[in-house]
Amino acid sequence: MDASDVTERLHTGRMSTKSDVIMLTLASRSAGVVTRSDLLESGVSSSTIGQRVKRGFLMTVWAGLYEVPELTNKTTPLFRAVKSVPDSAISGVSAGRVYGAPLPSPDGDEPVHIIASYRGPRTTMPGVVLHRTRRPIVEDIRYPVPGLPTLSPARTMLDLAGVTSITDRRLAHIVETQLTARLLDPDEVMTMLERPGLRGVAGAARLRAIVESEIDDEPIADSMLERRFAKFLVEHEIAPLRRLVRPPWFDGRRGIVDFADPELRLIVEVDGRRWHSTTQAHTDDRRRDRRAAAVGWQVLGVTWSDIIDEPTMTAEHLAATIAARRRSPDQAKTG
């Protein structure tokens, strides 16, 4: 049962008391888990809680922590863990699994890892590993699962970099998959690692080296990408574009573009850079785009991923752009 089922039971009168409504509403927001303090603050009395436990409506899972059995799902252990310690968040390997990181399969039952301030309870329920930190975690909290506080992808990578059983090769693979999935921002990682409180933590130097390696890794060779794009044009029966064209703003040294149709004033630039380019590369790209727009040229960017992962969509977009340029005689005049 989820929140929609709770709403249905409200409308059909299948809840006996206001307290039942409160219990189900609160529990539906966290995979069936609810704390005694939340119930009391919402107006449910201690005696009512005790009665619902006796009836089996609520199940006691830890001191001050209950579950509504019919609301539980695969995320319940995670909610159970963070609610067992106030102001905690999913961390480490558990956070990595929330983000879909390619971690080794667990050998048997795997504990849930959480992190919290040094202030507060020192122990938690069985099956939960509590990590204490003096460093603030508030700015690193994200909610990839609604209502479930989880360390950010960047902070999670730092946690994983500190796990000695995760090899450098495995960590590099994890970082690469997170970058590819656009869950991890290399700039965010580098900014995080510059915080005074995080510079010397376990794994910081290791993570920095791996992220720098991924950013600086050799891009797909221009010649290879250009050949693949030329083949792509033939495969999708798109009008051929000329390679290595010198546009009107070519100054004798810089400005040659990868592919273009001068009559249509259309440029296609293929980009093999993997994660993000340098500031200078961005500046050069923007300068080119401004020069092209000033004389009525249009610039399209195509990446390796566009060609390999989304060929149909890329081909349709390119064909539609060419058709639109042909229908605009003024734009298609040669400059």
C-alpha positions in Angstrom: 0.0 0.0 0.0 1.2 3.5 -0.8 0.0 7.1 -0.4 -2.7 6.6 -3.0 -4.1 3.6 -1.1 -4.1 5.7 2.1 -6.1 8.4 0.3 -8.6 5.8 -0.9 -9.0 4.4 2.6 -9.7 8.0 3.8 -12.4 8.5 1.2 -14.0 5.1 1.7 -14.1 5.4 5.5 -12.1 2.3 6.0 -10.0 3.9 8.8 -11.5 3.7 12.2 -10.0 6.7 13.9 -8.1 9.9 13.2 -5.1 8.3 14.8 -5.1 5.6 12.2 -5.2 8.2 9.5 -2.2 9.9 11.0 -0.2 6.7 11.4 -0.8 5.6 7.8 -0.2 9.0 6.3 3.2 9.4 8.1 4.3 5.8 7.5 3.4 6.0 3.7 6.0 8.7 3.3 8.8 6.5 4.5 8.2 3.0 3.2 6.1 2.0 6.3 8.5 3.4 8.9 7.4 5.8 11.6 8.9 7.0 14.8 7.2 7.3 18.2 8.3 11.0 18.4 6.6 11.8 15.0 3.4 10.1 16.1 3.3 11.9 19.4 4.0 15.3 17.8 1.2 14.6 15.3 -1.3 14.0 18.1 -1.3 10.2 18.5 -1.3 9.3 22.2 1.0 6.8 23.9 -2.0 4.6 24.8 -3.1 4.5 21.2 0.3 3.6 20.0 0.4 0.7 22.5 -3.1 -0.5 21.4 -2.0 -0.5 17.7 1.1 -2.5 18.5 -1.0 -5.1 20.3 -3.4 -5.3 17.3 -0.5 -5.8 14.9 -1.3 -2.6 13.1 2.1 -1.3 14.2 5.2 -3.5 14.6 8.0 -2.5 16.9 11.3 -2.8 15.2 13.5 -0.8 17.6 13.2 1.5 20.6 10.8 4.2 19.5 10.6 2.9 15.9 7.6 1.2 14.3 6.5 -0.1 10.9 3.2 -0.6 9.3 3.8 -4.0 7.7 1.5 -3.5 4.7 3.4 -0.3 3.7 6.9 -1.8 3.6 9.0 -2.2 0.4 12.6 -2.7 -0.6 13.6 0.7 0.6 12.2 0.1 4.1 15.6 -1.0 5.6 17.1 2.3 4.5 14.3 4.3 6.1 14.5 2.2 9.2 18.2 2.9 9.4 18.1 6.7 9.1 15.1 7.0 11.4 16.8 5.0 14.1 19.3 7.9 14.5 18.1 11.5 14.4 19.6 13.8 11.6 21.4 10.9 9.9 21.8 10.1 6.2 22.5 7.1 4.1 26.2 6.9 3.4 29.1 4.8 2.0 28.3 1.6 0.2 24.6 1.9 0.9 24.5 5.4 -0.7 26.5 4.0 -3.6 23.9 1.3 -4.2 21.1 4.0 -4.0 22.8 5.8 -6.9 23.3 2.5 -8.8 27.1 2.4 -8.5 28.6 -0.9 -9.8 29.7 -2.2 -6.4 30.5 -5.8 -5.8 27.6 -8.0 -4.9 27.2 -8.4 -1.1 28.3 -11.6 0.5 25.2 -12.4 2.5 23.1 -9.7 4.3 24.7 -6.3 3.9 24.3 -3.7 6.7 23.0 -0.3 6.0 25.6 2.5 6.4 24.5 5.8 7.8 26.4 8.9 9.0 25.5 11.4 11.7 27.1 14.0 13.9 29.2 13.0 16.9 26.4 14.4 19.1 23.5 12.0 19.7 23.1 8.2 20.2 26.2 6.1 20.0 24.5 2.9 19.0 21.7 1.9 16.6 19.7 -1.1 15.7 21.2 -4.4 14.4 22.0 -4.4 10.7 23.0 -0.7 10.7 26.5 0.7 10.7 26.7 4.1 12.2 29.6 6.4 11.1 30.2 9.5 13.2 31.6 12.7 11.8 32.6 16.2 13.1 32.2 17.6 9.6 28.9 19.1 8.6 26.8 16.9 6.3 23.8 19.2 5.8 25.1 20.7 2.5 25.8 17.2 1.2 22.3 15.8 1.8 20.3 14.8 -1.3 17.0 12.9 -1.8 17.4 10.5 -4.7 14.6 8.5 -3.1 11.8 10.9 -1.9 12.1 11.5 1.8 15.3 9.5 2.2 18.3 11.7 3.2 21.3 10.4 1.3 24.8 11.8 1.0 25.4 13.5 -2.4 27.1 11.5 -5.2 30.3 13.5 -4.7 30.4 12.9 -0.9 29.5 9.2 -1.6 32.5 8.8 -3.9 34.6 10.2 -1.1 33.2 7.6 1.3 33.9 4.8 -1.2 37.4 6.1 -1.9 38.1 5.6 1.8 37.0 1.9 1.7 40.3 -0.1 1.4 38.6 -3.2 0.0 37.5 -1.2 -3.1 40.5 -1.4 -5.5 41.7 1.6 -7.5 40.4 -0.1 -10.7 36.9 -0.7 -9.2 36.8 2.9 -7.8 37.8 4.3 -11.2 35.0 2.2 -12.8 32.5 3.5 -10.3 33.5 7.1 -10.8 33.3 6.7 -14.6 29.8 5.2 -14.5 28.6 8.0 -12.3 30.1 10.6 -14.6 28.5 8.9 -17.6 25.1 8.8 -15.9 25.4 12.5 -15.2 25.0 11.8 -11.5 28.5 13.0 -10.6 29.8 16.4 -11.5 33.6 16.6 -11.6 33.6 20.2 -10.7 31.5 19.5 -7.6 33.9 16.8 -6.5 36.9 19.1 -6.9 35.1 21.9 -5.0 34.2 19.5 -2.2 37.8 18.3 -1.9 38.9 21.8 -1.4 36.9 22.3 1.8 39.2 22.7 4.8 37.5 19.9 6.7 37.7 17.4 3.9 41.2 17.8 2.4 42.9 15.2 4.6 40.1 12.6 5.1 40.8 9.0 4.1 40.4 8.6 0.3 40.5 12.3 -0.6 43.9 12.1 -2.4 42.8 8.9 -4.1 39.5 10.3 -5.3 41.2 13.4 -6.6 43.7 11.5 -8.6 41.0 9.3 -10.2 38.7 12.2 -11.1 41.6 14.2 -12.5 42.5 11.2 -14.6 38.9 10.8 -15.9 38.7 14.5 -16.8 42.1 14.5 -18.5 41.7 11.2 -20.2 42.4 11.3 -23.9 39.2 12.1 -25.9 38.0 10.1 -28.8 40.4 10.9 -31.6 39.0 13.7 -33.9 39.8 11.7 -37.0 38.0 8.6 -35.7 34.9 10.6 -34.7 34.9 12.5 -38.0 35.1 9.2 -40.0 32.3 7.7 -37.9 30.1 10.8 -38.5 30.7 10.7 -42.2 29.6 7.1 -42.2 26.6 8.0 -40.0 25.5 10.6 -42.7 25.6 7.8 -45.4 23.8 5.2 -43.1 20.9 7.6 -42.4 20.8 9.0 -46.0 21.4 12.6 -44.9 22.7 14.9 -47.5 26.6 14.9 -47.4 28.3 17.7 -45.7 31.7 19.0 -46.7 34.6 18.2 -44.3 37.1 20.7 -42.9 35.4 23.8 -44.3 36.9 27.3 -44.0 34.1 29.6 -43.1 34.1 33.4 -43.8 35.8 34.2 -40.4 38.7 31.8 -41.0 41.8 33.9 -40.2 44.4 31.7 -41.8 45.2 29.8 -38.6 42.0 29.2 -36.6 38.4 28.7 -37.6 38.2 25.6 -39.8 35.0 23.7 -38.9 34.5 19.9 -39.0 31.5 19.6 -41.3 29.5 22.3 -43.1 27.2 23.1 -46.0 28.2 26.6 -47.1 25.1 27.1 -49.2 22.9 26.4 -46.2 25.3 28.2 -43.9 25.1 25.2 -41.6 28.0 23.9 -39.5 28.2 20.5 -37.6 31.0 20.2 -35.1 31.8 16.8 -33.7 33.1 16.7 -30.1 35.0 13.8 -28.6 35.6 15.4 -25.2 34.5 13.1 -22.6 33.2 14.9 -19.5 33.7 18.6 -19.7 36.2 20.7 -21.7 38.6 23.3 -20.5 37.6 26.9 -20.0 39.6 27.9 -23.1 37.8 25.3 -25.2 34.4 26.6 -24.0 35.6 30.1 -24.8 36.6 29.1 -28.3 33.3 27.4 -28.9 31.3 30.4 -27.8 33.4 32.7 -30.0 32.8 30.5 -33.0 29.1 30.4 -32.3 28.9 34.2 -32.1 30.9 34.7 -35.3 28.6 32.2 -37.1 25.4 33.8 -35.9 26.6 37.2 -36.9 26.7 36.1 -40.6 23.6 33.9 -40.5 25.3 30.5 -40.0 23.9 27.9 -37.6 26.1 25.6 -35.6 25.1 22.1 -34.4 27.2 20.0 -32.0 27.3 16.3 -32.3 29.0 14.0 -29.7 30.1 10.4 -29.9 27.2 9.5 -27.6 24.8 11.2 -30.0 26.0 9.0 -32.8 26.3 5.7 -31.0 23.6 5.9 -28.3 20.9 7.9 -29.9 21.5 7.6 -33.7 17.8 7.8 -34.8 17.1 10.9 -32.7 20.3 12.6 -33.9 19.6 11.7 -37.5 16.0 13.1 -37.3 17.2 16.3 -35.7 19.9 16.8 -38.3 17.6 16.1 -41.2 15.0 18.4 -39.9 17.5 21.2 -39.4 18.8 20.8 -43.0 15.2 20.8 -44.3 14.5 24.0 -42.3 17.6 25.7 -43.7 16.5 24.8 -47.2 13.1 26.4 -46.6 14.7 29.7 -45.6 16.2 31.1 -48.7 17.5 34.2 -46.9 19.5 32.1 -44.4 20.8 29.9 -47.2 22.4 32.6 -49.3 26.1 32.3 -49.4 27.9 35.0 -47.5 
